[in-house]
């Protein structure tokens, strides 16, 4: 079974091809069955592979499969090969498992849409590309999947073809990601120039021999890792390239769950964790990664505080949680970053799908202030979303508590961490608790702001089992997933031990270092501080949105400057428009259009035509129709020919 694990990528590819080519002739039921069967088969094979994989000794958990030589040019060789190790095993289970649940959920959510077959073709293609990304055994094949998920995100974000805002959001996501991808591909070039290969294991072996210790100063490894991080900044929506992700909410809600929870935005975290051997030897880059992650987490959490659209709150929450993951890998805690990626996949997919259930029930109303009182009507959605909220808020015994606590501990205790990064993490934890409880209070508690006496308003649409069952499954894992990574004072971190073979080439600082010394009392104290920060956020949300509704409005008026700053998303889009887009448009208009195109290119074409017209007007006069004029021209020609021969041969 393990020798043929790679066939799992063929099922979603086949589903995408069949639905893409023949889907217009299929019924909705056939399209849905075909797509769900394709993604479900991929997940089933992933489970079988994991069952076999877990039986192998830890030192043998590296299974590769070579299909063919893809590119060979001089010294450069790129194989079309796959690698199944603990890291890719965890990722493929997340991608196919959560992806399968989103497929099931989509059957009802997209029912009746005229592009039904197109949607499921794109969804299957997305799973194929993400599977290719996480199973590739070299950076170039990873880059193919990397670009593939970028293409699929463009297609799915812009799915509603008659909606201009969706098309604009899709183009924005595509362009911003291409900016980051320039850094990624330059990093690949420099990697090959340095190590002569882009194969994971060969690069890691080479770097461990050539650079047994971190370089002093910013060297070639710093350049490679920083360029790769630029790619991750675009793909995983980190500062300053996060601006595309909130606009991606223009796509269908299940697409938001797929992009934000299990696939595209986690690709950057996976790539850095995969490259632990490189990053652990480039401390300057790690500092950049950690600071960028902390800053992104803080800014996005601040913006989430004041959003009115339920999906926008979750979008900024995703950016903030991704910042947490980058904070983890930035302090060298690659396992902690993957741990939070795992738990986040479950509770964030649940939050998005739960919000989709609310949106369906309210006939596509997304304004939180037009909701309220839904707990009595959407019981399954209400309870499952509360579980996800408790998980993301870091409430003890829920999955997010364990992964977030691990990140905060590493941020404080690691050689690359410190009090500043930990403090930002604590502040973000409090803000996360506040905006998530705010969302739940506004949507499910209080008055039913959606209810009116207008007979034309249709009743609530209660979701079917196709919606409820994925929510309940995700709620279960939002609770139990954290127990595979228990902290040292509680039990055994099985996930860290499982992932160890994938990080075997990582450079580890001497354990005798004072910064690496672990204190049980200190860790428990820091955990208590994180819990208190979460409780404070909950209490503030309760005070503002349950006990005293007007207090939030009074605070917004009193602190109008920060409120406008948060509501305006720190005006980064406007800054980009003023500093980059307007000069480019102005330059394109005045130089490229009016200068190069109109004056030079059009001038050459029009000038050539005018010249030919002038000369043709002169030459056509020769054809006068008079015989004596023709005789004169013949005589003139004869004289000129005679003179030519006279001067040539005399």
Secondary structure, 3 states (H helix, E strand, C coil): CHHHHHHHHHHHHHHHHHHHHHHHHCCHHHHHHHHHHHHHHHHHHHHHHHHHHHCCCHHHCEEEEEEEEEEEECCEEEEEEEEEEHHHHHHHHHHHHHHHHHHHHHHHHCCCCCCHHHHHHHHHHHHHHHHHHHHECEHHHHHHHHHHHHHHHHHHHCCCCCCHHHHHHHHHHHHHHHHHHHHHHHHHHHHHHHHCCCEHHHHHHHHHHHCCCCCCCCCHHHHHHHHHHHHHHHHCCCCCCCHHHHHHHHCCHHHHHHHHHHCHHHHHHHHHHHCHHHHCCCHHHHHHHHHHHHHHHHHHHHHHCCCCEHHHHHHHHHHHHHHHHHHHHHCCCHHHHHHHHHHHHHHHHHHHHHHHHHHHHCCCCCEHHHCCCHHHCCHHHHHHHHHHHHHHCCCCCCHHHHHHHHHHHHHHHCCCCCHHHHHHHHHHHHHHHHHHHHHHHHHHCCCCCCCCCCCCCCCCCCCCHHHHHHHHHHHHHHHHHHHHCCCCCCCCCHHHHHHHHHHCCCCCCCCCCHHHCCCHHHHHHHHHHHHHHHHHHHHHHHHHHHHCHHHHHHHHHHCHHHHHHHHCHHHHHHHHHHHHHHHHHHHHHHHHHHHHHHHHHHHHHHHHHHHHHHHHHHHHHHCCCCHHHHHHHHHHHHHHHHHHHHHHHC
